[in-house]
Amino acid sequence: MRVLVIGGSGFIGRYVSRRLVASGHTVVSTFNSRPPVDDGATWRQVEITDPAGLDALFALARPDVVAHLAAMADVGTAERNPEAATAVNATATQAIARLSERHGARLVFVSTEYVFDGQSGPYAEVDTPAPNTQYGRTKLQGEQAVAAIASRWAVLRTSIVYGWPAPGRRNFVPMLVERLRDGEPYHGPTNVHRSPVYVEHLVDGIVRIAEADHAGIFHVAGADWVTMYDFAVAVAEAFGLDTNLVIPDRSTARDRLGLDSRRSMAALRLHHPGLADGLAAMRSAAPAG
Ligand SMILES: NC(=O)c1ccc[n+]([C@@H]2O[C@H](COP(=O)([O-])OP(=O)(O)OC[C@H]3O[C@@H](n4cnc5c(N)ncnc54)[C@H](OP(=O)(O)O)[C@@H]3O)[C@@H](O)[C@H]2O)c1
């Protein structure tokens, strides 16, 4: 299969690109500001808000499947830059949907739990989105463009994703591990819920959808719906660190995001790992040094 990974230089994209190459697919992966990694893919620089650049990319890649992960993926950055968030997450996704259609490619769009409002999670695939952040609104606009324009599409929503990032980049779990190792406390919100998923387990879902031609809306997140306090305690336990350094913080506003992925995991015929399994897998994949 010829696969175009848009956003291959991102945290999740790196894992997707690497896995697709390892599975024998012909992969063209994109970066924008971050230099590419040597994982066996063909790397191309693209700015997805530039229509001519996207045209040239599709002409080069001639994809059977497009995995679109490029986004302004930080909630705060999107809130501070609403127009840029719309251009990247919504308008460019519309252009990618049009090009996928023109090239006869299936489109897999990676989206987020932030399409929901956080009042009553965990959310299932059938629940009605009601975003209350610019990030969530623009990602939902992206989803709607994909569904309206592409005839062969899947939207995969996920929750907080953890794993080892590229050198110099940040991710919640390694940052927390470092903090607890240094003997510093972490105040874990007891009112903030998520369904954390280990990046390789998320990639299982993305690749299954890409390879097996699944269509529609999928939720691929961890099996455990937990507070950020519970998440931090589980991290401390998995990495053999002092759980007493994780202190419950009851002061934050209620935020019940998180995804119920049971229906999607069954449809995709995937095992549905929880937090303990994900953290154990991450620990055993720790980079040397
Ligand atoms: N991480 C999570 O916990 C999480 C949770 C739910 C959903 N998601 C979704 O998963 C996807 C990937 O997230 P991530 O955490 O891997 O994000 P990330 O590390 O910030 O990576 C974003 C990717 O998009 C590319 N990109 C951003 N703006 C671009 C532009 N204007 N033109 C071209 N490329 C651009 C980046 O390229 P450069 O870095 O090379 O500039 C990078 O490859 C996103 O769609 C996000 O909404 C992530």
The ligand as an SDF file (V2000), in Angstrom:
LIG
                    3D

 48 52  0  0  0  0  0  0  0  0999 V2000
   -0.9360   14.0860   21.5690 N   0  0  0  0  0  0  0  0  0  0  0  0
   -2.1460   13.9030   22.0430 C   0  0  0  0  0  0  0  0  0  0  0  0
   -2.3320   13.6400   23.2740 O   0  0  0  0  0  0  0  0  0  0  0  0
   -3.3520   13.9610   21.1100 C   0  0  0  0  0  0  0  0  0  0  0  0
   -4.6030   13.6830   21.6570 C   0  0  0  0  0  0  0  0  0  0  0  0
   -5.7290   13.7180   20.8240 C   0  0  0  0  0  0  0  0  0  0  0  0
   -5.5920   13.9840   19.4790 C   0  0  0  0  0  0  0  0  0  0  0  0
   -4.3650   14.2810   18.9610 N   0  0  0  0  0  0  0  0  0  0  0  0
   -4.2840   14.5630   17.5120 C   0  0  0  0  0  0  0  0  0  0  0  0
   -3.2660   13.7590   16.9600 O   0  0  0  0  0  0  0  0  0  0  0  0
   -2.5980   14.4390   15.9030 C   0  0  0  0  0  0  0  0  0  0  0  0
   -1.1010   14.4300   16.1400 C   0  0  0  0  0  0  0  0  0  0  0  0
   -0.8330   15.0210   17.3990 O   0  0  0  0  0  0  0  0  0  0  0  0
    0.6590   15.1060   17.9900 P   0  0  0  0  0  0  0  0  0  0  0  0
    0.5540   15.1040   19.4670 O   0  0  0  0  0  0  0  0  0  0  0  0
    1.5290   14.1020   17.3070 O   0  0  0  0  0  0  0  0  0  0  0  0
    1.0300   16.5990   17.5280 O   0  0  0  0  0  0  0  0  0  0  0  0
    2.4660   17.2720   17.3270 P   0  0  0  0  0  0  0  0  0  0  0  0
    3.5390   16.5030   18.0050 O   0  0  0  0  0  0  0  0  0  0  0  0
    2.2780   18.7170   17.6790 O   0  0  0  0  0  0  0  0  0  0  0  0
    2.6960   17.1480   15.7460 O   0  0  0  0  0  0  0  0  0  0  0  0
    1.9710   17.9390   14.8500 C   0  0  0  0  0  0  0  0  0  0  0  0
    2.3750   17.5790   13.4380 C   0  0  0  0  0  0  0  0  0  0  0  0
    1.6930   18.4620   12.5350 O   0  0  0  0  0  0  0  0  0  0  0  0
    2.6540   19.1420   11.7210 C   0  0  0  0  0  0  0  0  0  0  0  0
    2.1360   20.4760   11.4360 N   0  0  0  0  0  0  0  0  0  0  0  0
    1.6230   21.3800   12.3040 C   0  0  0  0  0  0  0  0  0  0  0  0
    1.2560   22.5010   11.6430 N   0  0  0  0  0  0  0  0  0  0  0  0
    1.5390   22.2900   10.3390 C   0  0  0  0  0  0  0  0  0  0  0  0
    1.4070   23.0790    9.1670 C   0  0  0  0  0  0  0  0  0  0  0  0
    0.8790   24.3100    9.2090 N   0  0  0  0  0  0  0  0  0  0  0  0
    1.8060   22.5290    7.9880 N   0  0  0  0  0  0  0  0  0  0  0  0
    2.3320   21.2970    7.9380 C   0  0  0  0  0  0  0  0  0  0  0  0
    2.4890   20.4920    9.0110 N   0  0  0  0  0  0  0  0  0  0  0  0
    2.1040   21.0020   10.1970 C   0  0  0  0  0  0  0  0  0  0  0  0
    3.9270   19.1790   12.5580 C   0  0  0  0  0  0  0  0  0  0  0  0
    5.0690   19.3890   11.7420 O   0  0  0  0  0  0  0  0  0  0  0  0
    6.4710   19.9680   12.3610 P   0  0  0  0  0  0  0  0  0  0  0  0
    6.5200   19.5310   13.7990 O   0  0  0  0  0  0  0  0  0  0  0  0
    7.5430   19.3760   11.5070 O   0  0  0  0  0  0  0  0  0  0  0  0
    6.3860   21.4640   12.2410 O   0  0  0  0  0  0  0  0  0  0  0  0
    3.8760   17.7700   13.1640 C   0  0  0  0  0  0  0  0  0  0  0  0
    4.2770   16.8220   12.2030 O   0  0  0  0  0  0  0  0  0  0  0  0
   -3.2220   15.8430   15.8520 C   0  0  0  0  0  0  0  0  0  0  0  0
   -4.1420   15.8750   14.7870 O   0  0  0  0  0  0  0  0  0  0  0  0
   -3.9200   16.0010   17.1860 C   0  0  0  0  0  0  0  0  0  0  0  0
   -5.0630   16.8260   17.0430 O   0  0  0  0  0  0  0  0  0  0  0  0
   -3.2390   14.2720   19.7530 C   0  0  0  0  0  0  0  0  0  0  0  0
  1  2  1  0
  2  3  2  0
  2  4  1  0
  4  5  1  0
  4 48  2  0
  5  6  2  0
  6  7  1  0
  7  8  2  0
  8  9  1  0
  8 48  1  0
  9 10  1  0
  9 46  1  0
 10 11  1  0
 11 12  1  0
 11 44  1  0
 12 13  1  0
 13 14  1  0
 14 15  2  0
 14 16  1  0
 14 17  1  0
 17 18  1  0
 18 19  2  0
 18 20  1  0
 18 21  1  0
 21 22  1  0
 22 23  1  0
 23 24  1  0
 23 42  1  0
 24 25  1  0
 25 26  1  0
 25 36  1  0
 26 27  1  0
 26 35  1  0
 27 28  2  0
 28 29  1  0
 29 30  1  0
 29 35  2  0
 30 31  1  0
 30 32  2  0
 32 33  1  0
 33 34  2  0
 34 35  1  0
 36 37  1  0
 36 42  1  0
 37 38  1  0
 38 39  2  0
 38 40  1  0
 38 41  1  0
 42 43  1  0
 44 45  1  0
 44 46  1  0
 46 47  1  0
M  CHG  2   8   1  16  -1
M  END
$$$$
